[in-house]
Amino acid sequence: MIYLIINNYLPMYGITIAFKNLDYSKGIWGSPWVGLKNFEYLFKTKDAAIMIRNTLCYNLVFIFGGLVLALAIAVMMTEIGQMKIAKFIQPAICFPNMVSIIIVSYLVYAFLGANGFVNNTILHGNGISWYKKAEYWPYILVIVYFWKNAGYSAIIYIASIAGIDKSLYEAAKLDGASKMKQIFTITLPIIRPMIILMLLLQIGRIFNSDFGLFLQVPMNSGMLYSTTQTIDTYVYRALMELNDVSMSSAASVFQAVIGFSLVLISNLIVRKIDKDSALF
């Protein structure tokens, strides 16, 4: 209880920063209230539609595309029984996220840089200026995200599949069920609660983005903002330029409230369909 109070509840009073014009000399409580003014810069800027569109669309692809990919990897790895290849699917699973994204950033640059592998070897010197062409980056970012994260998600599903009673598969095999039939009638239905749990947790962060992926992998190139700008990267750039903590706090509150609301709505829908699979 002490840990939860100190780590989870006491910091919540800092939410008030989002509704104030923070003055360091006066402190949080002494700073003047400005109401919803700090939220205006998120929606009045000319980039508002772009960053909200990018954040939402990328996350929809990440959530549902990542689910299919992770399940496919988990099922295949379970079937062939070669658990050790997991380390090749998730190259940075043992590293903190920031370290792994730095490694991934350099790997991407090694492939796409002016003198990188793609330009020199595949395109034979007739290179593309990847860091100046925004239209390629929706595909690049999606591929990099899946390569970086699919292995971790797959391991969670592998653990769930490992707990399934093997006699169910043996009985299905005796009844003449094919391997695909076993997957769709035994494996997926049994791990459905875990699938739903993972989806609900990811939906809660649908207005957040992988900061390192969208800032470091494109090398913070201004020519790519139309396809790489998200709420998180926009807030970071605004904070670095304006040094306005209140505005960045307002963005975080906006993301948290929307995410929490979406989790409640999604959980309510799940309860209507399958009460046992709901979070609460």
N, C-alpha and C positions, 0 to 999 in steps of 0.2 A: 504493500500500500504506500509506504514512504517513497519507494522508487517511482511508482506511477504518479504520485502527486508532484514530485520534484521534476520528473522528466516529461510528463505528458500534460499535466494540468496547470502548473504555475506558469509555463511559457505562454499559455493561451491568452493571458492578459495583454500580451504584445499585439494582439489583433487590433487593439485600439489605435495603433500607429497608422493603420490604413485610413482612419477617419480624422487624422490630425495633420497639421503642418509641423513636422517634427523640428524642434529647435533644441540642439544639444545643450545649450546653456540653460534652458529651462527644464529639460528632462521630458519624459513622456507625458506625465500628468500635467505639467505646466504649459505644455505646448497648446496652441489654440486649435479648437475643433474646426474642421472644414467640411464636415458631412461627407457627401459622396463625391466631392470635387476631385479626389485622387483617382477615382475610377473613370473619370471623364477622358483622361488621356489615352486609355485603352481603346475607347470606342470613337473618339473624335479624330484620331490620327488617320491620315490617308492610307496607312498600312493596316488598319484594323481588320478589314475584310480579308486581306491576304493572310495575315498571321493566324486568324481564327480558322479560316478555311484550311490552311496547311496543317495546323495542329489537329483539327478534327479528322480530316481525311486521312492523314498519315496514320493516326491511331486506329482508325477503323480497319485499315489494311493490316496494320501490325497485329491487332487483336484477333481478327478472324482468319487472316492468312497465316499468322503465327500458330494459331490453334491447329489448323489442318496440318501444317508442316511438322509441328512438334508431335502430334499424334501419329503421323505417318512414320517419323523417325523412331518413336517409342515402340510402335508395333513391329517394325522391321527388325530393330535391334533385339527385341524380345524373342522374335521368331527364330532369328539366326543364332541367337545365344552368344553373340560376341560383344559383351558389355564393355570391353576395354576400348572399343573404337569411340566411346563417348568423348574421350579426351581430344579427339581430332575434330569433333563437331562443335564443341565449346572450347575454343582455344584459350580463353582467359578466365575459365571458371574459378581458378584458385586465386585470381588477382582482384583487388578492389576495382569497382566499376571505372573510376577515373583513370587508373593505370591501364586497364584493358582498352579503354577508348583511345588513349594515346597511342598504344600499340597498333590498334586498328587504323587510326588516322595515318600513321606512317606507312602501313601496308597499302592502304588505298592510294596514297600519294606515290608509292613505288610503282603502282600499276598505272595510274592516270597522269602522273606528272609529265612535263614537257618531254623529258627523256626517259619516261617510264616504260614498263614492259609492253603495254598495249600499243603505244605510239611507235616504239622502235621495232618490236618483234611482230606483232599481229598486223599492224597497219603499214609496216615497212617504211617508216619515216614520214608517211603522209598523215601526220598526227592531227588530232583534234584538241583544241584548247578547252579541255574538260572543265577547268575552273573558271571559264568565261561563258560557258554554254549552259544556261539554266534549265533548258528542256530535258537534259539527260539526267538531272539529279533526282527526280522522283524515283526513277528506276534504281539508280546507284544507292540511294539511301535505304530503300526497301531491301535490296539485296544484302547490304552491309548489316542492317538491323537483324535480318533473319539469320545470317551467318554468325553473328555475335550472340544472339539470344536463344535460338531454337534449341541448342543443345541443353541449356539449363532447364528450359520448360520440358523438354523430352525426358530428362532424368526424373522429374517429378512424376510424370505419367508412367515411366518405367517402374518406379517404386509402387505405384498403385496397381499396375498390372501384375507385378510379382506377388501381390497378396491374393490373387484370384485362385480359388481352389482348382487344381489341375484336373481333378476328376470330372469337372464340367466339360473340359475339352475332350477328355477320353470318351465320355458318354456321347458327346456330339459326333465324334469321329466314328464311333460304332454305329450311329444312326445314319451315317453317310454324309454328314455335313462337310462341305469343302472348307478350306482355310479361310476364304473370304466370308463364308457364312458364319464361321465361328467368331470372326472378328466383329461382325455386325450384330450378332445375336447374343454373344457372351461378353467379349472384351469391352466394347464401347458402352453397352447398357450398365455394366457393373461399375465402371469408372466414371459414369455420368455425373455423380455428385462432385467429384474432383474437378471435372471439366467445367461445371457450372460455377464452382467456387473460384477457379482461376479466372473465368470470364467476369464474374462480379468484381473481383479485386482489380482487374484491368480496366473495367468500365469506370471505376472510381477515379482513375487517373487519365481519363480520355481527353481532358483539357490541359494535361501536363505533357511535356515532351522530354525525350532523352537529350538533355542539354549538350552533352559532349558530342553526340551524334550529329546534331544540327549546327553546332558551332565549330567544332574542331575538325571533323571529317571534311567539310567543304572549305577548310582553312579560312573561315570567316570572310570569304570573298563577297564583296558588295554586289558583284554582278550576278550573284546567285540568289539574292534575297527573295525574288519572286517565288521561288520554289523551296527555299530553305529557311525562310523566316517563320518562326513560331512564337507563341506568347512568351516562352521562357527566354529565347534569344533576344527578343525585342526588349523585354524588361531589363535584361542584363546590359544591353547596349545603352538603353535609356539611363540606367543607374550609373554606368561608367561616364556618360556624357554630362548628366544633370546632377549626379550625386544626390538624388532624391530618394531616400529610404522609404518615405511614405507611399510614393507611387508604386515601388516594387512590392511593398507590403500589401497594397490594395490588389495588385494582380494575383498575389498568392491567395488572398482571401477569396477572390472571385473564382479561382481554380478550385479551391477547397469546397466552397459552397455548391458549385455546379457539380463537382464530382460526388459529393455526399448525397445530393439530391438524386443523381442518376443511380447511385447504388440503392437508395431506398426504393425508387421506382422499379428498377430491375428486380430487386428482391421481392417486391410485391407481386410482380408478374410471375416470377418463379413459384411463389407460394400458391398462386392461383392454379398453376399447371401441375406442380409437383411439390407438395408441402415439405416432404422429407429432404429435398435438395436445397431448400432455402437457407440462407445464412442465419436468419432469426425469424 
